[in-house]
Amino acid sequence: MTEGVKRYHAAFIAVGLVSFLKSSIEFFLFLFILKGSSTATWVIWGRYIFLIASVWTIFSIILKWYFHRYEIVGDSIGVHEGVFVKKQRSVALDRIHNQVSNNTFVHRWFGLTSLTLETGTSGENATFTFPVITEEEKQRILLSLERGETSIEAVAKGKSSNTTIHFRSTKKDLVKASFTSLSFLAIFPLLSAIYFNLADFFHIEQTAENALDYLSIHWWMLIVLFVLALAISVGIGFIKTSMKYGNYVISDDSERIYIEKGIGNYTSFSIQKHRVQAVIVEQTILKRLLGLASIKLLSAGAFGDEKGQETSSLYPFMPKHEAYRILQIMLPHYHIEEKMSRFPLKVLWLKLLQPYYLTILAIIGLMIFKREWLWVAAIVFGLSILSRILDYWFTSYIRHGKTVQIRKGGITNETFVTHRERIQQITVKHSWLQRKFGVATLTFTNKAKPLHESELYGVSNEEAGTFYNWYHKK
């Protein structure tokens, strides 16, 4: 089937301009507002460079819209990229693993959308992005991907007709997420940055000192101002969290898992169940205290950056047992065990005997630049010891049937679950010190973007050999 070469919607230009404005607004405010009266050479040159870069960016956005095109030919998708250096890429439809749709307010203003198709490879050619297309064009592309698997009506809706919703975020969930993510604390460094910038511009140091003297006398006003600032920061944190995690919906059908989220920027993600390589459960100390967990789905086609990891994860502030229940329903083969095998005490002594590189660097740096602060190195050393003790305390593992599960990490605890068939490689290694203690390090490699490696430090030599033989049975 050949649909012909197509150009992206003209709103491509508007989306590019808005993206450029968002990324450059800070430079504009600094150079033309905060430093508006400055005659310093570097400020003047900065303004000229900013203006030249702005003109070139706007011009390049228009050229990209004109030259970038795409087409569906037979059983493959091709894209034409480049302005001065032309490049053409194509991928077979059956190589597409996942699909992500991200709609900014500009997309919704024009009734458009974006679509990113992920392959199982890595590198710059691993994804095919259609930045600005109509909903009809998006469904046409998805129909080409799903052709012969489901009905046209089901694909046109983006999901099969028997989709089951397992989770939908509520206001209570968003309040809990805003506190757990500590996003409400972001206002304090922001106020500090605003103060120091305004101090240089308006010379308010003396006024600020007089205000602090007044508040030290009328201490009750200081408490009122602190409570007011905290209330404002909580409100801002809630709004920020709601924009990112509002309308969070997790659903699935017999073939795929669907994740939708966002109020300001709407994002939808789908992953084929048989493409899931592993499951990762993450818990910070705060989440462990509140009984929350974040479950990520490791896929060969998932984005390797932070944004992609957020997209391919279940709601990151869900009660742990609720997350386990939903995971068990959607992926019954990934069962998470709570009781696992711990390491003997000798592994703790081995961890404590490892070199303390961060402490050594702290000592060297303080000796050179701030000798009177040398006591800070003792704090770094103490925190390093505490981190190793916590890491030993929370590290455990279990192997049952064809499944292996690893839990490790003191500050941020991570539970990794995968199947033998999904493991690309197992590596057994041991240092000179490990050989003296009779232990080794196991490394499990799973297909992802980039390859995902999970280490299990402190396994006995006998157990390492058992793991190695267990893997080769596949």
Secondary structure, 3 states (H helix, E strand, C coil): CECCCEECCCCHHHHHHHHHHHHHHHHHHHHHHHCCCCCCHHHHHHHHHHHHHHHHHHHHHHHHHHHCEEEEECCEEEEEECCCCCEEEEEEHHHEEEEEEEECHHHHHCCEEEEEEEECCCCCCCEEEEEEEEHHHHHHHHHHHHCCCCCHHHHHCCCCCCCEEEEECCHHHHHHHHHHCCHHHHHHHHHHHHHHHHHHHHCCHHHHHHHHHHHHHCHHHHHHHHHHHHHHHHHHHHHHHHHHHCCCEEEECCCEEEEEECCCCEEEEEEEHHHEEEEEEEEEHHHHHHCEEEEEEEECCCCCCHHHHHHCECCCCEEHHHHHHHHHHHCCCCCCCCCCEECCHHHHHHHHHCCCHHHHHHHHHHHHHCHHHCCHHHHHHHHHHHHHHHHHHHCEEEEECCEEEEEECCCEEEEEEEEHHHEEEEEEECCHHHHHHCEEEEEEEECCCCCEEEEEEEEEHHHHHHHHHHHHCC
